[in-house]
Amino acid sequence: MITYWIILLAIAVGIVFIAEKMKQPYPTFLVIVGLIIGILPIPGLSEVKSYAATDTVFQTTVILIFLSALLGDAALKLPINELNKSKKPILLLSFVGTFLTFLIVSFLMYFLINLSLQQALIFGALMAATDPVSVLSIFKAIGLNKRLSIIVEGESLANDGVAVVLFKIALVTTVLSLTGTFEASIEFVKVVSGGILIGGVCGFIASRITSKIDNYLVEIGLSMVLFYGAFDIGEHFHVSGVIAVVTAGLILGTYGKNIGMSDLTHEKMDSFWEIVAFLSNALIFLLVGLEVSNINFLDKGWLIIGSILIVLLARFVAVYISLAFDKSIPTSWKHVIAWGGLKGSLSIALILSVTPEFEGRELLLAMTFSNVVFSLLVQGTTLKKVVAFVGVR
């Protein structure tokens, strides 16, 4: 097993090096190479493809370790003061916008694409999440408005948690009824509030402990215990581990750093989690390429094209409706936020977590992968032009 990880890691590092040399967002390159690895019979990689695509322990490890790292890193570095200044649009996008995207995608996939109810709900949840990695790297490169960047990143962190909760509810929903909808709503509130509570308690305790310690190695180790522990505790009590990690990261990154974290620890911790998140993101993008090696895309062409158009429509409708309640957001920003709602590692990680025995998994994987590829290769590479066209500064 170690050999497979080393091979994937070596490929990921090489790809990112090339992407940096070409001054391009590395997720785009990872998707392309992941697809090439998955489809082409490359000598020496056949065993890796077979192992990664079929071993459930391998995939479960990816979900648990990598997803917690990605969320923890983003939450740890997000400035709470900046979030407070833009909390209204972030909350509108994260809750109203995410729900609208979920509902629109699910509805249209059910009635137009003829997916089963459960498959439509799962795909709606997968497409409700946005990924900030690629779009934020573009924002930084062109020096985009700081508040707009904070809104996009804040939305991504919050809607990740909401989308994961919706995804878990969709996995057990086979029939839609008034009673079932009410029970699902109660479950949603319980899972979200429980995740916030567990993450808050864990984050507070970890912050108090770090205030008594002045050793960056110990404090970084404690942050690992915090992120993976909060996720595990949340899942153990059947609440959102994702939201628990995000909440814990926000508290440690603000309250924890303010009450007793030295500048050296602050710097070392940020660097450590940046590396872990980079490796996690890189390997997730490669793994989906290995997964699609056994999928026949040719007989799903129109379904994939239809899903891309539906997801784009849902994103624009959700952004414009949700931000209509905040008059401080310029119309030009709405265009950028809508087009910049890229899909990424979370959607991939979630679909990889679905058991291979699930009916329709292959189609869902193909559509999810295709939407991620489209968002990164088309939306990601044209975002700079969109920003210039609408005149955002």
Residue pairs with C-beta under 8 A, 6 or more apart in sequence:
1 51
1 58
4 47
4 48
4 51
4 52
4 58
7 45
7 48
8 48
8 52
8 283
8 286
8 287
9 279
9 283
11 33
11 37
11 286
12 30
12 279
12 282
12 283
12 286
13 282
15 26
15 29
15 30
15 33
15 282
16 26
16 29
16 30
16 278
16 282
18 29
19 25
19 26
19 28
19 29
19 30
20 26
23 141
25 133
25 134
25 137
25 138
25 376
25 380
26 137
26 282
27 131
27 133
27 134
27 281
27 285
27 344
27 345
27 376
27 380
28 134
28 376
28 377
28 380
28 381
30 281
30 282
30 285
30 286
31 285
31 288
31 289
31 372
31 373
31 376
31 377
32 377
33 286
33 289
34 285
34 286
34 287
34 288
34 289
34 290
35 289
35 292
35 369
35 373
36 42
36 289
37 45
37 49
37 286
37 289
37 290
37 293
38 49
38 288
38 289
38 290
38 291
38 292
38 293
39 289
39 292
39 293
48 290
49 290
49 293
51 58
52 58
52 59
52 287
52 290
52 291
53 290
53 291
53 293
53 294
54 356
56 355
56 356
59 287
59 352
59 353
60 353
62 283
62 284
62 287
62 349
62 352
63 349
63 350
63 352
63 353
64 228
64 231
65 228
65 280
66 280
66 281
66 283
66 284
66 345
66 349
67 231
67 242
67 280
67 345
67 346
67 349
68 227
68 228
68 231
68 241
68 245
69 227
69 273
69 276
69 277
69 280
70 277
70 280
70 281
70 345
70 346
71 157
71 160
71 227
71 242
71 245
71 246
71 249
72 223
72 226
72 227
72 245
72 248
72 249
72 273
72 277
73 249
73 273
73 274
73 276
73 277
74 132
74 153
74 156
74 157
74 246
74 249
74 277
75 157
75 245
75 246
75 247
75 248
75 249
75 250
75 253
76 223
76 249
76 250
76 252
76 253
76 269
76 270
76 273
77 253
77 270
77 273
78 150
78 153
78 154
78 157
78 249
78 250
78 253
79 150
79 254
80 250
80 253
80 254
82 146
82 147
82 150
83 90
83 150
83 154
85 147
85 150
86 147
86 150
86 151
86 154
87 154
88 325
88 326
88 328
89 151
89 155
89 323
89 326
89 328
89 329
90 150
90 151
90 154
90 155
90 158
91 158
92 322
92 323
92 325
92 326
93 151
93 155
93 158
93 159
93 319
93 322
93 323
93 337
94 154
94 155
94 158
94 159
94 162
95 158
95 159
95 162
96 318
96 321
96 322
96 325
97 155
97 159
97 318
97 319
97 321
97 322
97 323
98 128
98 129
98 159
98 162
98 163
98 166
98 318
99 128
99 162
100 314
100 317
100 318
100 321
100 322
101 124
101 127
101 128
101 314
101 315
101 318
102 121
102 124
102 125
102 127
102 128
102 163
102 166
103 124
104 124
104 310
104 313
104 314
104 317
104 318
105 120
105 123
105 124
105 127
105 128
105 310
105 311
105 314
106 120
106 121
106 123
106 124
106 125
107 120
107 124
108 310
108 313
108 314
109 115
109 119
109 120
109 123
109 124
109 307
109 310
110 116
110 117
110 120
112 306
112 310
113 120
113 303
113 306
113 307
113 310
115 123
115 360
115 363
116 359
116 360
117 173
117 174
117 175
117 176
118 170
118 171
118 173
118 174
119 359
119 360
119 363
119 364
121 166
121 169
121 170
121 173
122 167
122 170
122 171
122 354
122 364
123 307
123 364
123 367
123 368
124 166
124 170
125 163
125 164
125 166
125 167
125 169
125 170
125 350
126 163
126 167
126 347
126 350
126 351
126 364
126 368
127 311
127 314
127 343
127 347
127 368
127 371
128 159
128 162
128 163
128 166
129 156
129 159
129 160
129 163
129 164
129 343
129 346
129 347
129 350
130 152
130 155
130 156
130 159
130 341
130 342
130 343
130 344
131 156
131 342
131 343
131 344
131 345
131 346
131 347
132 152
132 153
132 156
132 157
133 281
133 344
133 345
134 342
134 344
134 376
134 380
135 152
135 340
135 342
135 380
135 383
136 149
136 152
136 153
138 380
138 383
138 384
139 148
139 149
139 152
140 149
141 384
142 384
142 387
144 387
144 392
145 333
145 392
145 393
148 333
148 336
148 337
148 392
151 333
151 337
152 337
152 340
155 337
157 246
158 246
160 242
160 246
160 346
161 192
161 195
161 240
161 242
161 243
161 246
162 192
163 346
163 350
164 240
164 242
164 243
164 346
164 350
165 188
165 191
165 192
165 240
165 242
165 243
166 188
167 350
168 191
169 184
169 187
169 188
171 354
173 180
173 184
190 239
191 238
191 239
191 240
191 243
192 239
192 240
192 243
193 239
194 234
194 237
194 238
194 239
194 240
195 234
195 239
195 240
195 241
195 242
195 243
195 244
195 247
196 243
196 244
196 247
197 239
198 230
198 233
198 234
198 237
198 239
198 244
198 247
199 230
199 234
199 243
199 244
199 245
199 246
199 247
199 248
199 249
199 251
200 247
200 248
200 251
202 226
202 229
202 230
202 233
202 244
202 248
203 226
203 230
203 247
203 248
203 249
203 250
203 251
203 252
203 255
203 256
204 251
204 255
206 222
206 223
206 225
206 226
206 248
206 251
206 252
206 256
207 251
207 252
207 255
207 256
207 259
208 259
209 222
210 219
210 222
210 252
210 256
210 260
210 261
210 265
211 256
211 259
211 260
211 261
212 260
213 219
213 222
213 260
214 262
214 265
215 265
216 262
216 264
216 265
216 268
216 269
219 261
219 265
219 269
220 265
220 268
220 269
220 272
223 252
223 269
223 273
226 248
226 249
226 252
227 245
227 248
227 249
230 241
230 244
230 245
230 247
230 248
231 241
231 242
231 244
231 245
232 241
233 241
233 244
234 240
234 241
234 242
234 243
234 244
234 245
235 241
257 266
261 269
280 345
281 344
281 345
284 345
284 348
284 349
285 344
285 345
285 348
287 348
287 352
288 348
288 352
288 365
288 369
288 372
291 352
291 365
291 369
292 365
292 366
292 369
294 362
295 362
295 365
295 366
297 304
297 366
297 370
300 363
300 366
300 367
303 363
303 367
304 366
304 367
304 370
307 367
307 370
307 371
308 370
308 371
308 374
311 343
311 371
315 338
315 341
316 338
319 334
319 337
319 338
319 341
320 334
320 338
323 329
323 334
323 337
330 392
332 390
332 391
332 392
333 392
335 386
335 390
336 383
336 386
336 387
336 390
336 392
339 379
339 382
339 383
339 386
340 379
340 383
341 375
341 379
342 375
342 376
342 379
342 380
343 368
343 371
343 372
343 375
343 376
344 372
344 375
344 376
347 368
347 371
347 372
348 368
348 369
348 372
351 361
351 364
351 365
351 368
352 365
354 361
354 364
355 361
